[in-house]
Amino acid sequence: MIPVKGFEGAKVAVLGLGRSGLATARALREGGAEPICWDDNPRARDLAEAEGFACRDLHKQGAFDDIATLVTSPGIAHLYPAPNPVIRAAYEAGVPVDNDIGLFFASLPAQGWDVMDLPPKVVAITGSNGKSTTVALLHHILESVGRDSQMAGNIGRGVLDIDPPGNGGVVVLELSSYQTELARALTPDLAVLTNLSPDHLDRHAGLGGYFAAKRRLFAEGGPDRAIIGVDEDEGMFLAGQMSQGAVDDRVIRISTTRKLTGPGWQVFARKGFLSEYRKGRQVGSIDLRQMTGLPGAHNHQNACAAYAAARVLGLAPRVIEGALASYPGLPHRSQTVAEVAGVRYVNDSKATNLDSAIKALSAFKNIRWICGGLEKEGGINALAGQTGNVRKAYVIGREASGFAMQLDVEAEVCTTMETAVERAMQEAEDGDVVLLAPAAASFDQYDNFEQRGDDFIAEVRARLS
């Protein structure tokens, strides 16, 4: 646990009592504060009270009269499309609003760091797609060389729930735009932006607000070094803002669309080969093509980001290469479930937006594509022309018929995962890939994308057993 500093003897309100909320309350109490908790769900309040936390209805008049700060969970809207009523009440009362990420950065530095041989480092990774894989991949690389590493944030444990890092320890954080937008302290040693594509636009009032939320990690965080994907205009803009010139190697540019040149520090992947250049000279190269845990250009981008971070942390290229080769992949992200009779079954249920689905479709050939679900804002028009590797689509979801009509490939309306998997397996031939890459949210049929992916896995395995 990371005890929260700066609120000794003060009352701090905690809104939202899920995983991060309860961890925040515990860390506040450990640091000497008095947490005052609230969640609209009575069951969540019961769990908090069972741990000895006081609960107070923060909707009531005067609820913030004695509150020093409000700490909110990331899923609760704090600005757009409208502030949650409790957060609005805090604003009106002049009470600062923060989240667990802000408390983490304000509380992490500990006594004794100055005498460590290698003080701990924090790597914060954000972006539209690839965050989780990049975090897990860097964590895997560090563990493979015996380096103390912890994953936290949107993956692994809550940031305040981790163990205080020791000598040479690395904390690898996955941070969403919800978290970076609100955190009052953002001070990573190394910040990473994988890429940017439209997502969560309702929470940020458009793409500009979404990018501004991501940008805070760099512009306000002041990292010692920044790794920035420059395949989108926003990434190029951010890299230019962070850099003092072409030779400034505090900014490492990464790409999977072109060779990067110049006197600075670049890492890029082309045709399955990762290359590192510094001062105009190649200093590292890795063949990614046979690494089954990292299929496709989108995973090669993740490999570039993790490789660059590992290099900043002092690891040699050959050491990193060995770790990349042994990376097993994350569940629900280009996860190979089985390979039988020449047919590969891949679960990419995390491909909930069009950009991630397009990347998944470009990673494989001869695809039997299971797709569909709750369409996100803007529809699925961007999929047009991106389905050249698809032999046939098998569409699930409550609105499967409407989804199928918008596709530019042969599509069969299946509605359920059971039917989609059965039909895809019946028609799959040697060399085909049965791929779940929904290009839509899961909430019309499932609680989350993990449950959807688990259903796909269960249906596949039941028919292969």
Buried (B, 14 or more C-beta within 10 A) or exposed (E): BBBBBBBEEBBBBBBBBBEBBBBBBBBBBEBBBBBBBBBBEEEBBEBBEEEEBEBBEBEEEEBBEEBBBBBBBBEBBBBBEEBBEBBEBBBEEEBEBBBBBBBBBBBBEBEEBEEBEBBBBBBBBBBBBBBBBBBBBBBBBBBBBEBBBBBBBBBBBBBBBBEBBBEBBBBBBBBBBBBBBBBBBBBBBBBBBBBBBBBBBEBBEEBEBBBBBBBBBBBEBEBEBBBBBBBBEBBBBBBEEBBEEEEEBBBBBBBBBEEBEEBBBBBBBBEBEBBBBBEEEEEBEBEBEEBEBBBBBBBBBBBBBBBBBBBBBEBEBEBBBEBBBEBEBBBBBBBBBBEEEEBBBBBBBBBBBBBBBBBBBBBBEBBBBBBBBBBBEEEBEBBEEBBEBBBBBBBBBEBBEBBBEBBEBEBBBBBBBBBBBBBBBEBBEEEBBBBBBBBBBBEBBBEBBBBBBBBBBBBBEEBEE
